[in-house]
Amino acid sequence: MKAFALKIALSTFLVAAPFGAAIAAGIPANIVDGVATPIAPEAYQPMTRIQTLNARITAAEANLQPTERGGYANPDAAAQAQADLISIRQAAADSERAGSRMSEKAYQSLTGQLEGVERLIQQAQNG
């Protein structure tokens, strides 16, 4: 349980970090050898919807690892979560290819599916 909580915390950080950078975009700086050098605000590019989804999928895959005991508490939930992650990644890629940007409706749908997969991962890990 502690390992799963740690993975969730790390995943949350990895997903939230770009948003923190977006908030700080008003006063960005690049620190090299202790010297702060300003970065032009136009140089910052926020994550696209597909990048955000891919980051969440990658975090979910990292969380879907067998326990130290060598397996899953619920192997069926683990198998379903793996299949769903593949399906969501494919749908995201298809949606991105269909147009120049992923629509808000498609993004919300895939985000909702990812939330369901995150619950499955918790079931797989904890039973």
FENUR-V960889 format. One record per helix or strand of 3 or more residues. SS is the DSSP state (H for helix, E for strand). FROM is the first residue (numbers start at 1). TO is the last residue. If there is no record, write none. Layout:
SS,FROM,TO  SS,FROM,TO
This chain:
H,2,27  E,29,32  E,35,38  H,41,43  H,49,63  H,75,98  H,104,126
